[in-house]
Amino acid sequence: MSRVGIVMGSDSDLPIMKKAADMLEKFGIEYDVTIISAHRMPDVFYEYAKNAESKYDVIIAGAGGAAHLPGMCAAITPIPVIGVPIKSAALSGVDSLYSIVQMPSGIPVATVAIDGAANAGILAAKIISVRESALREKIKAYADELKNGVMAKKEKIEKLGIEGYLNA
């Protein structure tokens, strides 16, 4: 059974990172959630990343500010790492985004939008679906759900007009 590790540097990241967990649950993928500060507890972080290969298929790592957690995970473990830049007070998450996305050659981190943990969960599912066809079918069904939701809105606006739609 596939498993994803969700790791973040602070409990303040949890409301955002829960969105990744929610998507994994939607697709029936097991996961673990933990908080490890790469800066404040480097020994614990190193052990987590070093042993991740034996536990997980993918890591989703959320980080704000300096945002070293995803990149350091990717430097230590051979499994895919998806970075989630967390919006920060000082620079609105742009600092986190740059820190995660600007990795040196040879140390890739798949990076989603600022606070884009839901997409990180979907991307993790897509990575795992390469070898799990039943999961791929769930992903296709989810895409159909998204399409149907937009089509329903399109039909409603065509029926009611702009004002009717906005006032409905």
Legacy VTK file of the C-alpha trace (Angstrom):
# vtk DataFile Version 3.0
C-alpha trace
ASCII
DATASET POLYDATA
POINTS 168 float
0.000 0.000 0.000
1.331 3.410 -0.939
2.047 5.938 1.758
2.914 9.638 1.729
4.847 11.540 4.365
3.562 15.021 5.099
6.120 17.075 6.978
6.179 20.717 8.006
8.392 22.924 10.110
5.738 24.342 12.421
2.239 23.660 13.680
1.252 27.028 12.189
1.592 25.304 8.783
-0.988 22.658 9.708
-4.132 24.437 8.432
-2.554 24.677 4.975
-0.973 21.209 4.976
-4.279 19.620 6.030
-5.446 20.297 2.480
-2.847 17.815 1.206
-4.070 15.247 3.724
-7.663 15.854 2.631
-6.776 15.136 -1.012
-4.852 11.992 -0.078
-7.878 10.788 1.885
-10.106 11.486 -1.115
-7.917 9.169 -3.196
-7.580 6.538 -0.466
-3.856 7.048 0.051
-2.407 6.490 3.512
-0.211 9.193 4.997
1.623 10.276 8.109
1.855 13.874 9.326
4.714 15.209 11.397
6.322 18.472 12.443
10.099 18.655 12.225
12.116 21.841 12.138
15.128 21.391 9.883
16.830 24.261 11.713
15.869 23.580 15.330
16.202 19.798 15.305
18.524 18.869 12.438
19.379 15.453 13.881
15.697 14.423 13.997
15.120 15.893 10.549
18.101 14.021 9.094
16.837 10.687 10.451
13.348 11.373 9.062
14.673 12.127 5.576
17.256 9.331 5.635
14.618 6.724 6.563
11.821 8.123 4.366
12.612 5.743 1.513
11.660 2.747 3.646
8.313 4.291 4.695
7.023 6.498 1.901
6.563 6.752 -1.843
6.428 10.553 -1.846
7.077 13.324 0.679
5.031 16.513 0.776
7.057 19.124 2.669
5.599 22.480 3.647
7.759 25.367 4.769
7.598 29.110 5.213
10.253 31.798 5.411
13.664 30.371 4.585
11.837 27.171 3.585
14.792 24.788 3.645
12.764 21.721 4.659
11.684 20.529 1.164
15.093 21.041 -0.407
16.940 19.321 2.394
14.507 16.390 2.183
15.223 16.150 -1.530
18.971 16.289 -0.891
18.816 13.368 1.527
16.139 11.008 0.170
15.879 9.485 -3.318
12.049 9.553 -3.337
10.074 12.435 -4.897
9.592 15.521 -2.743
6.827 18.033 -3.348
7.402 21.423 -1.750
4.563 23.600 -0.502
5.606 27.218 0.050
3.688 28.560 3.043
2.576 32.185 3.014
4.693 34.220 5.410
3.912 37.527 7.061
7.031 39.290 5.851
6.962 38.550 2.108
3.583 36.838 1.570
5.207 33.507 0.761
7.335 34.704 -2.142
10.434 34.088 -0.024
9.252 30.518 0.607
8.448 29.962 -3.057
11.857 31.146 -4.228
13.639 29.102 -1.593
11.865 25.899 -2.613
11.810 26.303 -6.372
15.417 27.522 -6.821
17.144 24.234 -6.056
20.581 23.451 -7.481
20.941 21.094 -10.409
20.565 17.488 -9.325
18.303 18.190 -6.325
14.798 18.651 -7.777
11.799 19.586 -5.676
8.418 19.594 -7.392
6.896 22.858 -6.201
3.267 23.949 -6.080
1.778 27.406 -5.565
2.015 29.334 -2.317
-0.340 27.560 0.129
-1.058 25.020 -2.652
-1.131 21.923 -0.449
-4.257 20.516 -2.129
-2.374 20.416 -5.430
0.556 18.772 -3.651
-1.791 15.999 -2.539
-3.099 15.575 -6.083
0.436 15.557 -7.503
1.502 12.911 -4.985
-1.481 10.801 -6.072
-0.528 11.232 -9.731
3.053 10.163 -9.017
1.835 7.036 -7.229
-0.711 6.334 -9.988
2.127 5.559 -12.380
2.125 2.063 -10.883
-1.422 1.888 -9.470
-4.041 1.888 -12.219
-6.981 1.895 -9.774
-5.674 5.143 -8.339
-5.369 6.597 -11.818
-9.066 5.881 -12.358
-9.874 7.792 -9.149
-7.843 10.734 -10.440
-9.762 10.661 -13.735
-13.053 10.591 -11.813
-11.906 13.591 -9.770
-11.100 15.483 -12.977
-14.622 14.697 -14.185
-16.020 16.066 -10.903
-14.141 19.307 -11.478
-15.386 19.539 -15.059
-18.989 18.836 -14.044
-18.822 21.536 -11.375
-17.671 24.132 -13.892
-20.258 22.987 -16.450
-23.043 23.393 -13.873
-21.890 26.954 -13.168
-21.660 27.688 -16.896
-25.222 26.470 -17.449
-26.510 28.425 -14.463
-24.957 31.696 -15.635
-26.293 31.137 -19.159
-29.772 30.547 -17.726
-29.823 33.349 -15.136
-27.480 35.927 -16.634
-24.762 37.674 -14.666
-27.001 39.530 -12.225
-29.242 36.535 -11.610
-26.238 34.286 -11.047
-24.616 36.691 -8.596
-27.847 37.231 -6.689
-28.865 33.571 -6.586
LINES 1 169
168 0 1 2 3 4 5 6 7 8 9 10 11 12 13 14 15 16 17 18 19 20 21 22 23 24 25 26 27 28 29 30 31 32 33 34 35 36 37 38 39 40 41 42 43 44 45 46 47 48 49 50 51 52 53 54 55 56 57 58 59 60 61 62 63 64 65 66 67 68 69 70 71 72 73 74 75 76 77 78 79 80 81 82 83 84 85 86 87 88 89 90 91 92 93 94 95 96 97 98 99 100 101 102 103 104 105 106 107 108 109 110 111 112 113 114 115 116 117 118 119 120 121 122 123 124 125 126 127 128 129 130 131 132 133 134 135 136 137 138 139 140 141 142 143 144 145 146 147 148 149 150 151 152 153 154 155 156 157 158 159 160 161 162 163 164 165 166 167
